Amino acid sequence: MTDDRQQRVAAFLDAHELHAPPAYRLLDLAAEVGELAADATKSSEYGARPGDLQVNRDELGDALFCLYALADELDVDAGEALEESIAKYEARIDDAGAPGSDATE
């Protein structure tokens, strides 16, 4: 594990005996992303004012914490996973001109 933030989350989980099965971690992550979506929905009036969209910084941090905790429970290096993802998007842009999985020329 090389990602410093993931190591910090893992140490926190160890120190406070907060390890949980990956399925629970995934549910925690979904709940935190849901809170971000609720913030965005409320602040942008359900998307009617996208320029007014706001999310609480601490909620974004909670989602990141949950993502790192999930990676830790799955024994996945979050930094390596991110690098693989960026490489995938770069290849899609090179091949099809767009990063989406459904991008076509």
The 8 nearest C-alpha neighbors of each residue, nearest first, counted from 0:
[[1, 76, 2, 6, 5, 75, 77, 74],
 [0, 2, 3, 76, 78, 6, 5, 79],
 [1, 3, 5, 78, 4, 0, 6, 77],
 [4, 2, 6, 5, 1, 7, 0, 8],
 [5, 3, 7, 6, 2, 8, 67, 9],
 [4, 6, 8, 67, 2, 7, 3, 9],
 [5, 7, 9, 3, 4, 8, 10, 2],
 [6, 8, 4, 10, 5, 9, 3, 11],
 [7, 9, 11, 5, 10, 6, 12, 4],
 [10, 8, 6, 12, 11, 7, 5, 13],
 [9, 11, 13, 7, 12, 8, 14, 6],
 [12, 10, 8, 14, 13, 9, 15, 7],
 [11, 13, 17, 9, 15, 10, 14, 16],
 [12, 14, 10, 16, 11, 15, 9, 17],
 [15, 13, 11, 12, 16, 10, 17, 9],
 [14, 16, 12, 17, 13, 11, 18, 10],
 [17, 15, 13, 12, 14, 18, 11, 19],
 [18, 16, 12, 15, 19, 13, 14, 11],
 [17, 19, 12, 16, 13, 20, 72, 68],
 [18, 20, 23, 17, 21, 24, 72, 22],
 [19, 21, 22, 23, 24, 72, 18, 69],
 [20, 22, 24, 23, 72, 69, 25, 19],
 [23, 21, 25, 24, 20, 26, 19, 69],
 [24, 22, 26, 25, 21, 20, 27, 19],
 [23, 25, 21, 27, 69, 26, 22, 28],
 [24, 26, 28, 22, 23, 27, 21, 29],
 [25, 27, 23, 29, 28, 24, 30, 22],
 [28, 26, 24, 30, 25, 29, 23, 31],
 [27, 29, 25, 65, 31, 26, 30, 62],
 [28, 30, 26, 32, 27, 31, 33, 25],
 [31, 29, 33, 27, 28, 32, 26, 34],
 [30, 32, 34, 62, 28, 33, 29, 27],
 [33, 31, 35, 29, 34, 30, 62, 28],
 [32, 34, 30, 36, 31, 35, 29, 37],
 [33, 35, 37, 31, 32, 36, 38, 30],
 [36, 34, 32, 38, 33, 37, 54, 39],
 [35, 37, 33, 39, 34, 38, 40, 32],
 [36, 38, 34, 40, 35, 39, 41, 33],
 [39, 37, 35, 54, 41, 36, 40, 42],
 [40, 38, 36, 52, 42, 37, 53, 41],
 [39, 41, 45, 37, 43, 38, 42, 44],
 [40, 42, 44, 38, 39, 43, 37, 45],
 [41, 43, 52, 39, 44, 40, 53, 38],
 [42, 44, 52, 48, 46, 51, 49, 40],
 [45, 43, 41, 47, 46, 42, 40, 48],
 [46, 44, 40, 43, 47, 41, 48, 39],
 [45, 47, 43, 49, 48, 44, 40, 52],
 [46, 48, 44, 45, 43, 49, 50, 51],
 [49, 47, 43, 46, 50, 51, 44, 52],
 [50, 48, 46, 43, 51, 52, 47, 44],
 [49, 51, 48, 52, 43, 53, 46, 47],
 [50, 52, 43, 49, 48, 42, 53, 44],
 [53, 51, 43, 42, 39, 49, 50, 54],
 [54, 52, 39, 42, 51, 38, 55, 43],
 [53, 55, 38, 39, 35, 56, 52, 58],
 [54, 56, 58, 57, 59, 53, 38, 35],
 [55, 57, 59, 58, 54, 60, 61, 53],
 [58, 56, 60, 59, 55, 61, 54, 62],
 [59, 57, 61, 60, 55, 56, 62, 35],
 [58, 60, 56, 62, 57, 61, 63, 55],
 [59, 61, 57, 63, 58, 62, 64, 56],
 [62, 60, 58, 64, 59, 63, 57, 65],
 [63, 61, 65, 31, 59, 60, 64, 28],
 [62, 64, 66, 60, 65, 61, 67, 59],
 [63, 65, 61, 67, 62, 66, 68, 60],
 [66, 64, 68, 28, 62, 63, 67, 69],
 [67, 65, 63, 69, 68, 64, 62, 70],
 [66, 68, 70, 64, 5, 69, 65, 71],
 [69, 67, 65, 71, 66, 70, 64, 72],
 [70, 68, 66, 72, 24, 71, 67, 21],
 [69, 71, 75, 67, 73, 68, 72, 74],
 [70, 72, 74, 68, 69, 73, 75, 67],
 [71, 73, 69, 74, 70, 21, 68, 20],
 [72, 74, 70, 71, 75, 69, 21, 68],
 [75, 73, 71, 72, 70, 76, 0, 69],
 [76, 74, 70, 73, 77, 71, 80, 0],
 [75, 77, 0, 79, 78, 80, 70, 74],
 [78, 76, 80, 79, 75, 70, 81, 2],
 [79, 77, 81, 2, 80, 76, 82, 1],
 [78, 80, 82, 76, 81, 77, 83, 75],
 [79, 81, 77, 83, 78, 82, 76, 84],
 [80, 82, 84, 78, 79, 83, 77, 85],
 [81, 83, 79, 85, 84, 80, 86, 78],
 [84, 82, 86, 80, 81, 85, 87, 79],
 [83, 85, 81, 87, 86, 82, 80, 88],
 [86, 84, 88, 82, 87, 83, 89, 81],
 [85, 87, 89, 83, 84, 88, 90, 82],
 [86, 88, 84, 90, 85, 89, 83, 91],
 [89, 87, 98, 91, 85, 90, 86, 92],
 [88, 90, 86, 92, 91, 87, 85, 93],
 [89, 91, 93, 87, 88, 92, 94, 86],
 [92, 90, 94, 88, 98, 93, 89, 95],
 [91, 93, 96, 97, 98, 89, 95, 90],
 [94, 92, 90, 91, 96, 95, 89, 97],
 [95, 93, 91, 92, 90, 96, 97, 104],
 [96, 94, 104, 103, 92, 91, 97, 102],
 [95, 97, 92, 93, 94, 91, 104, 98],
 [96, 98, 92, 95, 102, 99, 91, 103],
 [99, 97, 88, 92, 91, 100, 102, 89],
 [100, 98, 102, 101, 97, 91, 88, 92],
 [99, 101, 102, 98, 91, 97, 88, 103],
 [100, 102, 99, 103, 98, 97, 95, 91],
 [103, 101, 99, 100, 97, 95, 98, 104],
 [102, 104, 95, 101, 96, 97, 94, 100],
 [103, 95, 96, 102, 94, 97, 101, 92]]
